[in-house]
Amino acid sequence: MTLVRLERQDEDLALVFRLQHVIAGAIRYVRPKHAHIVKIDGWFGARWRCFAGSANGRDLHPDDRLAIPPFAPNRVLSEATYRRQGHVLQQIKPRRLHDRPIRPSRGMPLYLDERTPSGIFVWYSGNTATQDRASLMVYEVERDDEQRAWYAELQRREGTWTVSATVGTSVTEVGELETAYANALAPLVEHADDGARQRLRDLWQRALDAVMGPDVAQAMVLIDQYRSLKPGDRYIRLLHGRSLAGRRLFVAAEQELRAIEHQSSEAGWRSVWLSEWAELCDKRGDLAAGEAAYRELANLRPGETSSWIRLGACLATQGKLEEAEAIHRHATLQSGDPDEGYLNLGYVLRAAGRLEEAVEAFESALKLCRDYPEASAALADVRAALELRRRDP
């Protein structure tokens, strides 16, 4: 496994070598898929652990979902990204965290598990050749699992660097990372839960494929197997709700979804839950409830086409063609799949008998996506109808 190599310019080499061993030890112990190392200009204090950017330093993000700390870009001296493949750690093109100012206290946090589902993120202080103290901060990030942030301060006394203060870790643990796991010849630590995690990933994918396909009985068994290993997982309960709805067990499906509606305060969770809830409403024919869910979903994702298209389709199913038309026209202006927006707009216009306008909508869909069988078939139908109208006025 390649060791992390920190920059040496303007640094005390004794500190650099210590930090390299501690960081490499942390990577070996945690076994992340990615590692991102950031060098900061000068010392930074313990308040940066989970710091959200408030002026008084008291605004913190929770430990269970870590966000990018708001270091000013001009303090960032370098960034390096590594990817683990088996026992090999390869340096790759850096995915920069600090290319623009971050002010999480004024908006949505930039969560690190959205950058990678499995990663270690490290910030350490540079320009240490002329300073007597240094900083090391490590975020251990796993999506939908425990996340951790810790900080260590080091001081130089009579030429020797020692750990002088810690938050979220201990001097003993830092020492263990440095000595027990940093040996370049040591194998990667095999954690007891590695096999369980791989089994969960495999079960999830198989269960998802079964639910989305025709294998109803297999889906039931795979979901039960997954829940026996991780019973509190809210995403498998979402999938279970979809499975129940597909089997027309609507009461049980509603109970399952309602039980996890408020299980997370994450902004993204509400959108995910609403999407599944709206699907259930569609399947049991509760169009009014489905419309309400799609409206909320579209407002949560205003720049995406998919939510608006689903809302428009729900309105059209209820015969609210004028409103459906307006929604689909709005969808064609958003990012994502405007071709699908034009397709659905064409369907609404065709249903209303406005065939010339429907032709324009279907043609617009095909301009954006040439290989679009639904748009081609609908366009052929409308053109044939217009030809029949011309022949027999």
Contacts in CASP RR format, 6 or more apart in sequence:
PFRMAT RR
TARGET T0000
AUTHOR 0000-0000-0000
METHOD contacts of the structure
MODEL  1
MTLVRLERQDEDLALVFRLQHVIAGAIRYVRPKHAHIVKIDGWFGARWRC
FAGSANGRDLHPDDRLAIPPFAPNRVLSEATYRRQGHVLQQIKPRRLHDR
PIRPSRGMPLYLDERTPSGIFVWYSGNTATQDRASLMVYEVERDDEQRAW
YAELQRREGTWTVSATVGTSVTEVGELETAYANALAPLVEHADDGARQRL
RDLWQRALDAVMGPDVAQAMVLIDQYRSLKPGDRYIRLLHGRSLAGRRLF
VAAEQELRAIEHQSSEAGWRSVWLSEWAELCDKRGDLAAGEAAYRELANL
RPGETSSWIRLGACLATQGKLEEAEAIHRHATLQSGDPDEGYLNLGYVLR
AAGRLEEAVEAFESALKLCRDYPEASAALADVRAALELRRRDP
1 24 0 8 1.000
1 28 0 8 1.000
1 87 0 8 1.000
1 88 0 8 1.000
1 89 0 8 1.000
1 184 0 8 1.000
1 188 0 8 1.000
2 82 0 8 1.000
2 88 0 8 1.000
2 89 0 8 1.000
2 90 0 8 1.000
2 91 0 8 1.000
3 20 0 8 1.000
3 24 0 8 1.000
3 89 0 8 1.000
3 182 0 8 1.000
3 184 0 8 1.000
4 20 0 8 1.000
4 23 0 8 1.000
4 24 0 8 1.000
4 27 0 8 1.000
4 35 0 8 1.000
4 37 0 8 1.000
4 80 0 8 1.000
4 82 0 8 1.000
4 89 0 8 1.000
5 20 0 8 1.000
6 16 0 8 1.000
6 19 0 8 1.000
6 20 0 8 1.000
6 23 0 8 1.000
6 37 0 8 1.000
6 39 0 8 1.000
6 124 0 8 1.000
7 16 0 8 1.000
7 39 0 8 1.000
7 77 0 8 1.000
7 78 0 8 1.000
8 16 0 8 1.000
10 126 0 8 1.000
10 127 0 8 1.000
10 128 0 8 1.000
10 129 0 8 1.000
10 130 0 8 1.000
11 126 0 8 1.000
11 127 0 8 1.000
11 128 0 8 1.000
11 129 0 8 1.000
12 128 0 8 1.000
12 129 0 8 1.000
12 156 0 8 1.000
12 161 0 8 1.000
14 159 0 8 1.000
14 160 0 8 1.000
14 161 0 8 1.000
15 128 0 8 1.000
15 134 0 8 1.000
15 154 0 8 1.000
15 156 0 8 1.000
15 161 0 8 1.000
16 128 0 8 1.000
18 154 0 8 1.000
18 161 0 8 1.000
18 178 0 8 1.000
19 124 0 8 1.000
19 134 0 8 1.000
19 136 0 8 1.000
20 182 0 8 1.000
21 177 0 8 1.000
21 178 0 8 1.000
21 179 0 8 1.000
21 182 0 8 1.000
22 136 0 8 1.000
22 152 0 8 1.000
22 174 0 8 1.000
22 175 0 8 1.000
22 177 0 8 1.000
22 178 0 8 1.000
22 182 0 8 1.000
23 35 0 8 1.000
23 37 0 8 1.000
23 122 0 8 1.000
23 124 0 8 1.000
23 136 0 8 1.000
23 138 0 8 1.000
24 181 0 8 1.000
24 182 0 8 1.000
24 184 0 8 1.000
25 177 0 8 1.000
25 178 0 8 1.000
25 180 0 8 1.000
25 181 0 8 1.000
25 182 0 8 1.000
26 120 0 8 1.000
26 122 0 8 1.000
26 138 0 8 1.000
26 140 0 8 1.000
26 177 0 8 1.000
26 181 0 8 1.000
27 35 0 8 1.000
27 82 0 8 1.000
27 84 0 8 1.000
27 89 0 8 1.000
27 120 0 8 1.000
28 181 0 8 1.000
28 182 0 8 1.000
28 186 0 8 1.000
28 188 0 8 1.000
28 189 0 8 1.000
29 177 0 8 1.000
29 181 0 8 1.000
29 189 0 8 1.000
30 119 0 8 1.000
30 120 0 8 1.000
30 140 0 8 1.000
31 84 0 8 1.000
31 188 0 8 1.000
31 189 0 8 1.000
31 191 0 8 1.000
31 194 0 8 1.000
32 84 0 8 1.000
32 116 0 8 1.000
32 118 0 8 1.000
32 119 0 8 1.000
32 120 0 8 1.000
32 140 0 8 1.000
32 141 0 8 1.000
32 142 0 8 1.000
33 83 0 8 1.000
33 84 0 8 1.000
33 116 0 8 1.000
33 117 0 8 1.000
33 118 0 8 1.000
33 119 0 8 1.000
34 81 0 8 1.000
34 82 0 8 1.000
34 83 0 8 1.000
34 84 0 8 1.000
34 115 0 8 1.000
34 116 0 8 1.000
34 118 0 8 1.000
34 119 0 8 1.000
34 120 0 8 1.000
35 81 0 8 1.000
35 82 0 8 1.000
35 84 0 8 1.000
35 89 0 8 1.000
35 119 0 8 1.000
35 120 0 8 1.000
35 121 0 8 1.000
35 122 0 8 1.000
36 79 0 8 1.000
36 80 0 8 1.000
36 81 0 8 1.000
36 82 0 8 1.000
36 94 0 8 1.000
36 95 0 8 1.000
36 97 0 8 1.000
36 115 0 8 1.000
36 119 0 8 1.000
36 120 0 8 1.000
36 121 0 8 1.000
36 122 0 8 1.000
37 79 0 8 1.000
37 80 0 8 1.000
37 81 0 8 1.000
37 82 0 8 1.000
37 122 0 8 1.000
37 124 0 8 1.000
38 71 0 8 1.000
38 76 0 8 1.000
38 78 0 8 1.000
38 79 0 8 1.000
38 97 0 8 1.000
38 98 0 8 1.000
38 121 0 8 1.000
38 122 0 8 1.000
38 123 0 8 1.000
38 124 0 8 1.000
39 76 0 8 1.000
39 77 0 8 1.000
39 78 0 8 1.000
39 79 0 8 1.000
39 123 0 8 1.000
39 124 0 8 1.000
39 125 0 8 1.000
39 126 0 8 1.000
40 71 0 8 1.000
40 75 0 8 1.000
40 76 0 8 1.000
40 77 0 8 1.000
40 123 0 8 1.000
40 124 0 8 1.000
40 125 0 8 1.000
40 126 0 8 1.000
40 135 0 8 1.000
41 74 0 8 1.000
41 75 0 8 1.000
41 76 0 8 1.000
41 77 0 8 1.000
41 125 0 8 1.000
41 126 0 8 1.000
41 127 0 8 1.000
42 75 0 8 1.000
42 125 0 8 1.000
42 126 0 8 1.000
42 127 0 8 1.000
42 128 0 8 1.000
42 131 0 8 1.000
42 135 0 8 1.000
43 125 0 8 1.000
43 131 0 8 1.000
43 133 0 8 1.000
43 134 0 8 1.000
43 135 0 8 1.000
44 71 0 8 1.000
44 123 0 8 1.000
44 125 0 8 1.000
44 135 0 8 1.000
44 137 0 8 1.000
45 135 0 8 1.000
45 151 0 8 1.000
45 153 0 8 1.000
46 151 0 8 1.000
46 153 0 8 1.000
46 165 0 8 1.000
46 167 0 8 1.000
47 57 0 8 1.000
48 69 0 8 1.000
48 71 0 8 1.000
48 123 0 8 1.000
48 135 0 8 1.000
48 137 0 8 1.000
48 151 0 8 1.000
49 137 0 8 1.000
49 149 0 8 1.000
49 150 0 8 1.000
49 151 0 8 1.000
49 167 0 8 1.000
49 168 0 8 1.000
50 60 0 8 1.000
50 61 0 8 1.000
50 62 0 8 1.000
50 63 0 8 1.000
50 66 0 8 1.000
50 69 0 8 1.000
50 149 0 8 1.000
51 57 0 8 1.000
51 59 0 8 1.000
51 60 0 8 1.000
51 61 0 8 1.000
51 69 0 8 1.000
51 70 0 8 1.000
52 59 0 8 1.000
52 60 0 8 1.000
52 61 0 8 1.000
52 67 0 8 1.000
52 70 0 8 1.000
52 104 0 8 1.000
52 105 0 8 1.000
52 109 0 8 1.000
53 59 0 8 1.000
53 70 0 8 1.000
53 103 0 8 1.000
53 104 0 8 1.000
53 105 0 8 1.000
54 105 0 8 1.000
59 105 0 8 1.000
61 67 0 8 1.000
61 104 0 8 1.000
61 109 0 8 1.000
63 147 0 8 1.000
63 148 0 8 1.000
63 149 0 8 1.000
64 146 0 8 1.000
64 147 0 8 1.000
65 109 0 8 1.000
65 111 0 8 1.000
65 113 0 8 1.000
65 147 0 8 1.000
65 266 0 8 1.000
66 111 0 8 1.000
66 112 0 8 1.000
66 113 0 8 1.000
66 121 0 8 1.000
66 139 0 8 1.000
66 141 0 8 1.000
66 147 0 8 1.000
66 149 0 8 1.000
67 104 0 8 1.000
67 109 0 8 1.000
67 110 0 8 1.000
67 111 0 8 1.000
67 112 0 8 1.000
68 97 0 8 1.000
68 98 0 8 1.000
68 102 0 8 1.000
68 104 0 8 1.000
68 109 0 8 1.000
68 110 0 8 1.000
68 111 0 8 1.000
68 112 0 8 1.000
69 102 0 8 1.000
69 123 0 8 1.000
69 137 0 8 1.000
70 101 0 8 1.000
70 102 0 8 1.000
70 103 0 8 1.000
70 104 0 8 1.000
71 98 0 8 1.000
71 102 0 8 1.000
71 123 0 8 1.000
72 98 0 8 1.000
72 101 0 8 1.000
73 98 0 8 1.000
73 99 0 8 1.000
73 100 0 8 1.000
73 101 0 8 1.000
76 98 0 8 1.000
77 126 0 8 1.000
77 127 0 8 1.000
79 94 0 8 1.000
79 96 0 8 1.000
79 97 0 8 1.000
79 98 0 8 1.000
80 91 0 8 1.000
80 94 0 8 1.000
81 91 0 8 1.000
81 92 0 8 1.000
81 93 0 8 1.000
81 94 0 8 1.000
81 95 0 8 1.000
82 89 0 8 1.000
82 90 0 8 1.000
82 91 0 8 1.000
82 92 0 8 1.000
83 89 0 8 1.000
83 90 0 8 1.000
83 92 0 8 1.000
84 90 0 8 1.000
86 188 0 8 1.000
87 187 0 8 1.000
87 188 0 8 1.000
95 115 0 8 1.000
97 115 0 8 1.000
97 121 0 8 1.000
102 110 0 8 1.000
104 110 0 8 1.000
108 267 0 8 1.000
112 119 0 8 1.000
112 121 0 8 1.000
112 139 0 8 1.000
112 141 0 8 1.000
113 141 0 8 1.000
113 142 0 8 1.000
113 143 0 8 1.000
113 144 0 8 1.000
113 147 0 8 1.000
116 141 0 8 1.000
117 142 0 8 1.000
117 143 0 8 1.000
118 141 0 8 1.000
118 142 0 8 1.000
118 143 0 8 1.000
119 140 0 8 1.000
119 141 0 8 1.000
119 142 0 8 1.000
120 138 0 8 1.000
120 139 0 8 1.000
120 140 0 8 1.000
120 141 0 8 1.000
121 138 0 8 1.000
121 139 0 8 1.000
121 141 0 8 1.000
122 136 0 8 1.000
122 137 0 8 1.000
122 138 0 8 1.000
122 139 0 8 1.000
123 135 0 8 1.000
123 136 0 8 1.000
123 137 0 8 1.000
124 134 0 8 1.000
124 135 0 8 1.000
124 136 0 8 1.000
124 137 0 8 1.000
125 131 0 8 1.000
125 134 0 8 1.000
125 135 0 8 1.000
125 136 0 8 1.000
126 134 0 8 1.000
128 134 0 8 1.000
131 156 0 8 1.000
132 155 0 8 1.000
132 156 0 8 1.000
132 157 0 8 1.000
133 153 0 8 1.000
133 154 0 8 1.000
133 155 0 8 1.000
133 156 0 8 1.000
133 164 0 8 1.000
134 153 0 8 1.000
134 154 0 8 1.000
134 155 0 8 1.000
134 156 0 8 1.000
134 161 0 8 1.000
135 151 0 8 1.000
135 152 0 8 1.000
135 153 0 8 1.000
135 154 0 8 1.000
136 151 0 8 1.000
136 152 0 8 1.000
136 153 0 8 1.000
136 154 0 8 1.000
137 149 0 8 1.000
137 150 0 8 1.000
137 151 0 8 1.000
137 152 0 8 1.000
138 149 0 8 1.000
138 150 0 8 1.000
138 151 0 8 1.000
139 147 0 8 1.000
139 148 0 8 1.000
139 149 0 8 1.000
140 147 0 8 1.000
140 148 0 8 1.000
140 149 0 8 1.000
141 147 0 8 1.000
144 233 0 8 1.000
144 235 0 8 1.000
148 168 0 8 1.000
149 168 0 8 1.000
150 166 0 8 1.000
150 167 0 8 1.000
150 168 0 8 1.000
150 169 0 8 1.000
151 166 0 8 1.000
151 167 0 8 1.000
151 168 0 8 1.000
151 169 0 8 1.000
152 163 0 8 1.000
152 165 0 8 1.000
152 166 0 8 1.000
152 167 0 8 1.000
152 169 0 8 1.000
152 174 0 8 1.000
153 163 0 8 1.000
153 164 0 8 1.000
153 165 0 8 1.000
153 166 0 8 1.000
154 161 0 8 1.000
154 162 0 8 1.000
154 163 0 8 1.000
154 164 0 8 1.000
155 161 0 8 1.000
155 162 0 8 1.000
155 164 0 8 1.000
163 171 0 8 1.000
163 174 0 8 1.000
163 175 0 8 1.000
166 174 0 8 1.000
181 189 0 8 1.000
196 229 0 8 1.000
199 229 0 8 1.000
200 226 0 8 1.000
200 229 0 8 1.000
200 230 0 8 1.000
203 222 0 8 1.000
203 225 0 8 1.000
203 226 0 8 1.000
203 229 0 8 1.000
204 226 0 8 1.000
204 235 0 8 1.000
204 236 0 8 1.000
206 218 0 8 1.000
206 222 0 8 1.000
207 219 0 8 1.000
207 222 0 8 1.000
207 223 0 8 1.000
207 226 0 8 1.000
207 236 0 8 1.000
207 239 0 8 1.000
208 239 0 8 1.000
209 215 0 8 1.000
210 216 0 8 1.000
210 218 0 8 1.000
210 219 0 8 1.000
210 222 0 8 1.000
211 219 0 8 1.000
211 223 0 8 1.000
211 239 0 8 1.000
211 242 0 8 1.000
211 243 0 8 1.000
216 243 0 8 1.000
216 246 0 8 1.000
216 247 0 8 1.000
219 243 0 8 1.000
220 243 0 8 1.000
223 236 0 8 1.000
223 239 0 8 1.000
223 240 0 8 1.000
223 243 0 8 1.000
226 233 0 8 1.000
226 236 0 8 1.000
227 233 0 8 1.000
227 236 0 8 1.000
227 237 0 8 1.000
227 240 0 8 1.000
230 236 0 8 1.000
234 260 0 8 1.000
234 263 0 8 1.000
234 264 0 8 1.000
234 269 0 8 1.000
235 272 0 8 1.000
237 256 0 8 1.000
237 257 0 8 1.000
237 259 0 8 1.000
237 260 0 8 1.000
238 257 0 8 1.000
238 260 0 8 1.000
238 272 0 8 1.000
238 273 0 8 1.000
238 276 0 8 1.000
240 256 0 8 1.000
241 252 0 8 1.000
241 253 0 8 1.000
241 256 0 8 1.000
241 257 0 8 1.000
241 276 0 8 1.000
241 280 0 8 1.000
242 253 0 8 1.000
242 276 0 8 1.000
242 279 0 8 1.000
242 280 0 8 1.000
244 250 0 8 1.000
244 252 0 8 1.000
244 253 0 8 1.000
244 256 0 8 1.000
245 253 0 8 1.000
245 279 0 8 1.000
245 280 0 8 1.000
245 283 0 8 1.000
245 284 0 8 1.000
246 253 0 8 1.000
246 283 0 8 1.000
248 283 0 8 1.000
250 280 0 8 1.000
250 283 0 8 1.000
250 284 0 8 1.000
253 280 0 8 1.000
254 280 0 8 1.000
257 273 0 8 1.000
257 276 0 8 1.000
257 277 0 8 1.000
257 280 0 8 1.000
260 273 0 8 1.000
261 273 0 8 1.000
261 277 0 8 1.000
263 269 0 8 1.000
267 300 0 8 1.000
268 300 0 8 1.000
270 300 0 8 1.000
271 297 0 8 1.000
271 300 0 8 1.000
271 301 0 8 1.000
274 293 0 8 1.000
274 296 0 8 1.000
274 297 0 8 1.000
274 300 0 8 1.000
275 297 0 8 1.000
277 290 0 8 1.000
277 293 0 8 1.000
278 290 0 8 1.000
278 293 0 8 1.000
278 294 0 8 1.000
278 297 0 8 1.000
278 310 0 8 1.000
278 314 0 8 1.000
281 287 0 8 1.000
281 289 0 8 1.000
281 290 0 8 1.000
281 293 0 8 1.000
282 290 0 8 1.000
282 314 0 8 1.000
287 314 0 8 1.000
287 317 0 8 1.000
287 318 0 8 1.000
290 314 0 8 1.000
291 311 0 8 1.000
291 314 0 8 1.000
291 315 0 8 1.000
291 318 0 8 1.000
294 307 0 8 1.000
294 310 0 8 1.000
294 311 0 8 1.000
294 312 0 8 1.000
294 314 0 8 1.000
295 311 0 8 1.000
297 307 0 8 1.000
297 310 0 8 1.000
297 311 0 8 1.000
298 307 0 8 1.000
298 308 0 8 1.000
298 310 0 8 1.000
298 311 0 8 1.000
300 307 0 8 1.000
301 307 0 8 1.000
302 334 0 8 1.000
303 334 0 8 1.000
303 335 0 8 1.000
304 334 0 8 1.000
304 335 0 8 1.000
304 336 0 8 1.000
305 331 0 8 1.000
305 332 0 8 1.000
305 334 0 8 1.000
305 335 0 8 1.000
305 336 0 8 1.000
305 337 0 8 1.000
305 338 0 8 1.000
305 340 0 8 1.000
305 341 0 8 1.000
306 336 0 8 1.000
306 337 0 8 1.000
306 340 0 8 1.000
308 327 0 8 1.000
308 328 0 8 1.000
308 330 0 8 1.000
308 331 0 8 1.000
308 334 0 8 1.000
308 341 0 8 1.000
309 328 0 8 1.000
309 331 0 8 1.000
309 337 0 8 1.000
309 340 0 8 1.000
309 341 0 8 1.000
309 344 0 8 1.000
311 327 0 8 1.000
312 323 0 8 1.000
312 324 0 8 1.000
312 327 0 8 1.000
312 328 0 8 1.000
312 331 0 8 1.000
312 344 0 8 1.000
312 348 0 8 1.000
313 324 0 8 1.000
313 344 0 8 1.000
315 321 0 8 1.000
315 323 0 8 1.000
315 324 0 8 1.000
315 327 0 8 1.000
316 324 0 8 1.000
316 344 0 8 1.000
316 347 0 8 1.000
316 348 0 8 1.000
316 351 0 8 1.000
321 348 0 8 1.000
321 351 0 8 1.000
321 352 0 8 1.000
324 348 0 8 1.000
325 345 0 8 1.000
325 348 0 8 1.000
325 349 0 8 1.000
325 352 0 8 1.000
328 341 0 8 1.000
328 342 0 8 1.000
328 344 0 8 1.000
328 345 0 8 1.000
328 346 0 8 1.000
328 348 0 8 1.000
329 345 0 8 1.000
331 338 0 8 1.000
331 340 0 8 1.000
331 341 0 8 1.000
331 344 0 8 1.000
331 345 0 8 1.000
332 338 0 8 1.000
332 341 0 8 1.000
332 342 0 8 1.000
332 345 0 8 1.000
332 364 0 8 1.000
338 368 0 8 1.000
339 364 0 8 1.000
339 365 0 8 1.000
339 366 0 8 1.000
339 368 0 8 1.000
339 369 0 8 1.000
339 372 0 8 1.000
339 375 0 8 1.000
340 365 0 8 1.000
341 365 0 8 1.000
342 361 0 8 1.000
342 362 0 8 1.000
342 364 0 8 1.000
342 365 0 8 1.000
342 368 0 8 1.000
342 375 0 8 1.000
343 361 0 8 1.000
343 362 0 8 1.000
343 365 0 8 1.000
343 372 0 8 1.000
343 374 0 8 1.000
343 375 0 8 1.000
343 378 0 8 1.000
345 361 0 8 1.000
346 357 0 8 1.000
346 358 0 8 1.000
346 361 0 8 1.000
346 362 0 8 1.000
346 365 0 8 1.000
346 378 0 8 1.000
347 358 0 8 1.000
347 378 0 8 1.000
349 355 0 8 1.000
349 357 0 8 1.000
349 358 0 8 1.000
349 361 0 8 1.000
350 358 0 8 1.000
350 378 0 8 1.000
350 381 0 8 1.000
350 382 0 8 1.000
355 382 0 8 1.000
355 385 0 8 1.000
355 386 0 8 1.000
355 389 0 8 1.000
356 386 0 8 1.000
358 378 0 8 1.000
358 382 0 8 1.000
359 379 0 8 1.000
359 382 0 8 1.000
359 383 0 8 1.000
359 386 0 8 1.000
362 375 0 8 1.000
362 378 0 8 1.000
362 379 0 8 1.000
362 382 0 8 1.000
363 379 0 8 1.000
365 372 0 8 1.000
365 375 0 8 1.000
366 372 0 8 1.000
366 375 0 8 1.000
366 376 0 8 1.000
366 379 0 8 1.000
369 375 0 8 1.000
END
